[in-house]
């Protein structure tokens, strides 16, 4: 029986906004007076971010947005950036994320699921790895989309200095005082359902810890399948 559901952020609730990457690349190009094309700059930043994601997933190691910003600039400037330059790059990325925020994949369906969970006394949390956009930025985006009210708590990798699939992330979810599964330990770890798009970080990480897990497929959103699983699990 499900008593708590944790959701991943990227490619589960939200997808990237393509305008954000171009907007950010334009500002970076102008500020740092780069001769490369906007497309090249945008792709290079994305490549560095993905490599940090891969590294974090494999070694279960957290990397800060400052570290990622430093290596993005190192790649673009072809020299070591200063702290001031790194901070400016990070601020550009943060502001671009607010100006052109990630897009909710299906707000209507997501809120329908959230409301059902609340009616059934199932608590909800966010469990997300972070990269260039830290937890503060992601929280602000969710607040602007008016979905913050459905969440009981939030766990971001930059705030707990860990990275899925490390067990610490799932342990923090289960041991949080606002988690209904924490209140009723007789139900066990599998009374928590984690929903995410990554086989390694979300599904294997959750199951290895003892949670139930649901693989979300962003290329073909399967919210209806998720909703059915939630309903059937709550009825048990």
C-alpha positions in Angstrom: 0.0 0.0 0.0 1.4 3.4 -1.1 1.7 6.0 1.6 4.2 8.4 0.0 5.2 9.3 -3.6 8.4 11.0 -4.5 8.8 12.6 -7.9 11.9 13.4 -10.0 12.0 16.9 -11.5 13.7 16.6 -14.9 11.9 14.6 -17.6 9.3 13.5 -15.2 7.4 16.6 -14.1 9.3 19.1 -16.3 11.1 19.1 -19.6 13.8 21.6 -20.8 12.7 24.8 -22.5 14.7 25.0 -25.8 14.4 28.8 -25.7 16.3 28.8 -22.4 19.5 27.3 -23.9 19.5 29.7 -26.8 18.8 32.7 -24.6 21.6 31.7 -22.2 24.0 31.1 -25.1 23.3 34.5 -26.6 24.1 36.3 -23.3 27.2 34.2 -22.7 28.4 34.9 -26.3 28.0 38.7 -25.9 29.3 39.0 -22.4 32.4 37.0 -22.9 32.9 38.2 -26.5 33.0 34.7 -27.9 33.4 34.2 -31.7 31.7 30.8 -31.7 28.2 30.5 -32.9 25.3 30.6 -30.5 24.5 27.0 -31.4 28.0 25.8 -30.7 28.0 27.6 -27.3 24.6 26.2 -26.4 25.6 22.6 -27.3 28.9 22.9 -25.5 27.2 24.0 -22.3 24.7 21.1 -22.6 27.5 18.6 -23.2 29.4 19.6 -20.1 26.2 19.5 -18.0 25.4 16.0 -19.3 28.9 14.7 -18.6 28.6 16.0 -15.0 25.2 14.2 -14.8 26.8 11.0 -16.1 29.7 11.3 -13.7 27.4 12.0 -10.7 25.2 9.0 -11.6 28.1 6.5 -12.0 30.1 7.6 -8.9 27.1 8.8 -6.9 28.9 12.1 -6.4 27.5 15.6 -6.1 28.9 18.4 -8.1 27.9 22.0 -7.4 26.5 24.5 -10.0 29.7 26.5 -9.4 31.9 23.5 -10.4 29.8 22.9 -13.5 29.8 26.6 -14.4 33.6 26.6 -14.1 34.1 23.7 -16.5 31.5 25.2 -19.0 33.6 28.3 -19.2 36.8 26.4 -19.3 35.5 24.7 -22.4 34.3 27.9 -24.0 37.1 30.2 -23.1 39.8 27.6 -23.6 41.5 28.9 -20.5 40.9 28.9 -16.8 38.1 31.2 -15.8 38.4 33.5 -12.8 36.0 33.2 -9.9 34.3 36.4 -10.9 33.8 35.0 -14.5 32.4 31.8 -13.1 30.0 33.6 -10.8 28.8 35.7 -13.7 28.2 32.6 -15.9 26.3 31.0 -13.1 24.1 34.1 -12.6 23.4 34.2 -16.4 22.3 30.6 -16.2 20.1 31.2 -13.2 18.4 34.3 -14.6 17.9 32.5 -18.0 16.2 29.6 -16.2 13.7 32.1 -14.6 13.1 34.0 -17.9 12.7 30.8 -19.9 11.8 28.2 -17.3 11.4 24.4 -17.9 8.0 23.4 -19.1 5.6 21.2 -17.2 5.0 18.1 -19.3 1.3 17.9 -18.6 0.1 20.2 -15.9 -3.5 19.1 -16.0 -2.7 15.4 -15.6 0.0 16.1 -12.9 -2.4 18.1 -10.8 -5.1 15.5 -11.2 -2.7 12.9 -9.7 -1.6 15.3 -7.0 -5.2 16.0 -5.9 -6.1 12.3 -5.8 -3.1 11.6 -3.6 -4.0 14.4 -1.2 -7.6 13.1 -1.0 -6.2 9.6 -0.1 -3.8 11.0 2.5 -0.7 10.1 0.5 2.2 12.5 1.0 4.2 13.9 -1.9 7.8 15.0 -2.1 10.3 16.0 -4.8 13.6 14.0 -5.0 15.8 15.6 -7.6 19.4 15.7 -8.7 20.6 19.2 -9.6 23.1 20.6 -12.0 23.5 24.1 -13.3 20.1 24.9 -11.9 20.3 24.3 -8.1 17.4 23.5 -5.8 16.6 27.1 -5.1 15.9 27.8 -8.8 13.9 24.6 -9.3 11.8 25.5 -6.2 11.1 29.0 -7.6 10.0 27.5 -11.0 7.6 25.2 -9.3 6.3 28.0 -7.2 5.6 30.1 -10.3 3.7 27.2 -11.8 1.5 27.0 -8.7 2.2 23.3 -7.9 4.3 23.9 -4.8 1.2 23.5 -2.6 0.9 19.8 -3.3 4.3 18.9 -2.0 5.0 18.1 1.6 8.8 18.5 1.3 11.7 18.8 -1.2 15.0 17.0 -1.4 17.6 18.5 -3.8 21.0 17.0 -4.3 22.8 20.4 -3.9 21.2 20.9 -0.5 22.1 17.4 0.9 25.4 17.1 -0.9 24.5 13.8 -2.5 23.4 12.5 -5.9 20.9 9.7 -7.0 21.3 6.8 -7.1 23.2 7.1 -3.8 21.1 5.6 -1.0 21.4 8.8 1.1 18.9 10.5 -1.2 16.3 7.8 -0.7 17.1 7.5 3.0 16.4 11.2 3.4 13.1 10.8 1.7 12.0 7.9 3.9 13.2 9.4 7.1 11.6 12.8 6.6 9.0 13.6 9.4 6.5 14.7 6.8 6.6 11.3 5.0 3.5 9.2 5.9 5.5 6.1 5.4 7.8 7.3 8.1 4.9 7.5 10.5 3.8 3.9 9.9 7.0 1.8 9.7 5.0 -1.5 9.7 4.2 -0.9 6.1 7.9 -1.0 5.2 10.0 0.8 2.6 7.9 -0.4 -0.3 5.1 1.8 0.9 7.1 4.6 -0.9 6.8 4.9 -4.7 9.5 6.8 -6.5 8.7 8.1 -10.0 11.5 9.1 -12.4 12.8 8.7 -15.9 16.3 7.3 -15.3 16.8 3.6 -15.0 20.0 4.0 -13.1 19.3 7.0 -10.8 15.6 6.6 -10.2 14.5 3.0 -10.8 17.6 1.0 -9.7 18.4 3.5 -7.0 14.9 3.4 -5.5 14.6 -0.4 -5.7 18.0 -1.0 -4.3 17.0 1.0 -1.3 13.7 -0.8 -1.0 11.2 1.5 -2.5 8.7 0.7 -5.2 9.5 2.5 -8.5 7.8 3.6 -11.7 9.7 4.4 -14.9 8.3 7.6 -16.5 8.9 7.8 -20.3 9.1 11.5 -21.3 9.1 10.8 -25.0 5.7 9.2 -24.6 4.3 10.4 -21.3 2.7 7.6 -19.4 0.8 9.5 -16.6 -2.3 7.4 -17.1 -0.4 4.2 -16.4 1.2 5.9 -13.3 -2.3 7.0 -12.1 -3.6 3.5 -12.5 -0.7 2.1 -10.5 -1.3 4.6 -7.7 -5.0 3.9 -7.5 -4.4 0.1 -7.4 -1.7 0.4 -4.8 -3.8 2.6 -2.5 -6.7 0.2 -2.6 -4.6 -2.7 -1.3 
